[in-house]
Amino acid sequence: MLHILLWGCIVLPVFAALVTLVCTNEALRNKIVFGGVGLTALSAVGLALYGSFALPIPATSMLGSLITLLDFVLLLIILSIVISRRHKLGLAFALAQLAGLVFLDFGLLDGHAPAAFIADTLSIAMVLIVSLVGGAICIYAIGYMKEHEEHLRLARTRQPRFFFVLLLFLGAMNGLVLADSLAWMFFFWEVTTLCSFLLIGHDQTPIARTNAMRALWMNLLGGVAFMAAMLFLQSTVGTLSISQLLAMGTNPAVQAGAPLLPLALLCLAGFTKSAQLPFQSWLCGAMVAPTPVSALLHSSTMVKAGVYLVLRLAPAYVGTMLSPMIALAGLFTFVATSALAVGQSNGKKILAYSTIANLGLIIGCAGIGTPAAITAATLLLIFHAISKGLMFLCVGSIEQHIGSRDIEDMRGLYQIMPRTAVITLIGIVTLMLPPFGALLAKWMAIEAAAASSIFMPVFVVLIAFGSALTVLFWARWAGLILGVNPLARKAPSTEIQEDTVRFALSALALAAVVLSLLSPFVYAGLGPNIAAQFGLRGLYTVSWGLFDNGIGLFAVYPIFILLGAGVWLAIRAARKAASTADGSAPCLPYLSGIQMVEGEKIGFNGPMSSLVQPTLSNYYLAEWFGEATLTRTCNTIALVLLTLMLGGLI
């Protein structure tokens, strides 16, 4: 049974991807996508019900040889890409990986490396995120890409290639989080790198090609760090098994620093994959890709591979000098990119920077390394994936209907697209307000930082300040959606027509709310298992939706009741106001001058009796939070932190 479930999570989406690549019938291709993601999701749920396991791969199995062969083919494909683009830096990184792979497989491993598929609480959570959230995004893409290609006016559809890469990515991600061997993980790791490159450059515009190349070479840099770590581990420790490395975490040799350098290199690879400072530019540039790419690869799943690796290795470096450096680097990224998000009005850039920020918070929790911090990181991993994936999909749908992704153009969206506006607000609220899961995880993170023995005041201040900044840009966005544009006539209401798009948005919105309602049960399945890895009992007592750790409380159900009452009163007041309105036309806004109305436009009576339109906009404080102001300084500080992290171990 276990073999079938693993096949369904890893091989089935790859098989479905190959079929979609050769399928020319659109209706049949859509059914294959539905079937592929549906069966993958069912396999993931079955794997979760099966529970933790360790499945060694027999030495006589041909699977190891196949992975090795595919690894070389993959690196040769990447090498051909960087050669064709004449990218010197990418070429150097690709050649370094290829040379390292030759030496590893034929020099150190001699073709016989023990491997296994292994699953625990963290990896099962990742499989569910990839298969369920990723599957919903693939379904969304069916309707979205049809309209996207109509907008581009393509002579020939590129959807077969697009869905091939999407489904291939699902299988690679599941393989990555279930592999116990770093050598096998490296193969799946680089598959996601190639998928990212292909999807960012999907539209084949000059800016898409440029940004795809940036994403490729930055992730190849992480691949070089990954390869160097494997060479070091195999030559010194003699194993590439993650489970064996974690078991060595209490070994005095580890505390003395022998394998800390390769662990730091693996964390560096995780930083590049998760677009942590100073590597954030590849993810921001990836926003030129179609929305399903942003949602799948660069919000809910691929970038989670980096934080997954850092979280997975946490028991091996906790208590060492590496641990606080990882925490500082992650939490600095959390604050810096939250500040950068404040200075943005582009919806996708806000989502990009806030994604990097949340990933930084997860990495910061991994660096703190206590059971409470690891629990907070795992919960944030889950809740962030659902809500942020939903937000990306909402922005994509809004952009297709209003022609803009600028949040200023979403002013009064509720009057134009009420259903989509409500779903977008659900995404914002579940990321911003209690008692939803993202805020529960942040509360746990602050509690864990407060209990940390090293750099405790710094950690607490960074988490608190970064969280305050996130409230600023989320609240501003929500206010624009609910507000009214007094300078515009009321536009006719329009809504999304594609069934697949509506299904994906509704499913993720429902999941974001329901999973927060079930957060006590989610914790019950995660917290005790994580605490047990550290030889401790459960960290929180949960009763009637109250999380209690003896220091503070987080009241899930009482706050939900208050929130529900507030929403009900607001709806009641709005209906009462609508029923008592006399139906007369509203007055024009006062513009402090002689006004004109010209068709649907409202403005000033300007020179030669011409219409001069005013503008409405929030303050974005670009002189303090703009990219031009912060990026160079933040990158420099982040580079110094990474240099200290690696240099201190060398």
FENTAJO-V680078 format. One record per backbone hydrogen bond with DSSP energy under -0.5 kcal/mol. CO is the residue of the C=O (numbers start at 1). NH is the residue of the N-H. Records with the same first field share a line. If there is no record, write none. Layout:
CO=NH + NH
This chain:
1=5
2=6
3=7
4=8
5=9
6=10 + 11
7=11 + 12
10=14
11=15
12=16
13=17
14=18
15=19
16=20
17=21
18=22
19=22 + 23
22=24
24=26
25=29
26=30
27=31
28=32
29=33
30=34
31=35
32=36
33=37
34=38
35=39
36=40
37=41
38=42
39=43
40=44
41=45
42=46
43=47
44=48
45=49
46=50
47=51
53=119
54=56
55=117
56=58
58=61
62=66
63=67
64=68
65=69
66=70
67=71
68=72
69=73
70=74
71=75
72=76
73=77
74=78
75=79
76=80
77=81
78=82
79=83
80=84
81=85
82=86 + 87
83=86
86=88
87=91
88=92
89=93
90=94
91=95
92=96
93=97
94=98
95=99
96=100
97=101
98=102
99=103
100=104
101=105
102=106
103=107 + 108
104=109
105=111
109=112
112=114
115=57
116=180 + 181
117=55
119=53
120=124
121=125
122=126
123=127
124=128
125=129
126=130
127=131
128=132 + 133
129=133 + 134
131=135
132=136
133=137
134=138
135=139
136=140
137=141
138=142
139=142 + 143
140=144
141=145
142=146
143=147
144=148
145=149
146=150
147=151
148=152
149=153 + 154
158=162
159=163
160=164
161=165
162=166
163=167
164=168
165=169
166=170
167=171
168=172
169=173
170=174
171=175
172=176
173=177
174=178
175=179
178=118
180=242
181=185
182=186
183=187
184=188
185=189
186=190
187=191
188=192
189=193
190=194
191=195
192=196
193=197
194=198
195=199
196=200
197=201
199=202
201=204
205=209
206=210
207=211
208=212
209=213
210=214
211=215
212=216
213=217
214=218
215=219
216=220
217=221
218=222
219=223
220=224
221=225
222=226
223=227
224=228
225=229
226=230
227=231
228=232
229=233
230=234
231=235
232=236
233=237 + 238 + 239
240=182
241=245
242=246
243=247
244=248
246=249
247=250
248=251
251=254 + 255
252=256
253=257 + 258
254=257
257=260 + 261
259=263
260=264
261=265
262=266
263=267
264=268
265=269
266=270
267=271
268=272
269=273
270=274
271=276
272=275
276=279
279=282
280=283 + 284
281=285
282=286
284=287
285=288
286=289
290=293 + 294
291=295
292=296
293=297 + 298
295=300
296=301 + 302
297=303
301=304 + 305
302=305 + 306
303=306 + 307
304=308
305=309
306=310
307=311
308=312
309=313
310=314
311=314
313=316 + 317
314=317 + 318
317=320 + 323
320=323 + 324
321=325
322=326
323=327
324=328
325=329
326=330
327=331
328=332
329=333
330=334
331=335
332=336
333=337
334=338
335=339
336=340
337=341
338=342
339=343
341=344
345=347 + 407
346=350
347=351
348=352
349=353
350=354
351=355
352=356
353=357
354=358
355=359
356=360
357=361
358=362
359=363
360=364
361=365
362=366
363=367
364=368
365=369
370=374
371=375
372=376
373=377
374=378
375=379
376=380
377=381
378=382
379=383
380=384
381=385
382=386
383=387
384=388
385=389
386=390
387=391
388=392
389=393
390=394
391=395
392=396
393=397
394=398
395=399
396=400
397=401
398=402
399=403
405=347
406=409
407=410
408=411
410=413
412=415 + 416
413=416 + 417
416=494
417=421
418=422
419=423
420=424
421=425
422=426
423=427
424=428
425=429
426=430
427=431
428=431 + 432
429=433
430=438
433=436
436=439 + 440
437=441
438=442
439=443
440=444
441=445
442=446
443=447
444=448
445=449
446=450
447=451
449=452
455=459
456=460
457=461
458=462
459=463
460=464
461=465
462=466
463=467
464=468
465=469
466=470
467=471
468=472
469=473
470=474
471=475
472=476
473=477
474=478
475=479
476=480
477=481
478=482
479=483
480=412
481=414
484=486
485=488
486=589
487=602
498=502
499=503
500=504
501=505
502=506
503=507
504=508
505=509
506=510
507=511
508=512
509=513
510=514
511=515
512=516
513=517
514=518
516=519
518=521 + 522
519=523
520=524
521=525
522=526
523=526 + 527 + 528
526=530
527=531
528=532
529=533
530=533 + 534
531=534 + 536
532=535
541=543 + 548
543=546
545=547 + 556
546=543 + 548
547=554
548=541
552=549
554=547 + 556
555=559
556=560
557=561
558=562
559=563
560=564
561=565
562=566
563=567
564=568
565=569
566=570
567=571
568=572
569=573
570=574
571=575
572=576
573=577
574=578
575=579
576=580
577=581
578=581
589=591
594=605
596=603
598=601
600=489
601=598
603=596
604=606 + 612
606=609
607=610
610=606
611=613
612=604
621=624 + 625
622=626
625=343
626=630
627=631
630=634
631=635
632=636
633=637
634=638
635=639
636=640
637=641
638=642
639=643
640=644
641=645
642=646
643=647
644=648
646=649 + 650
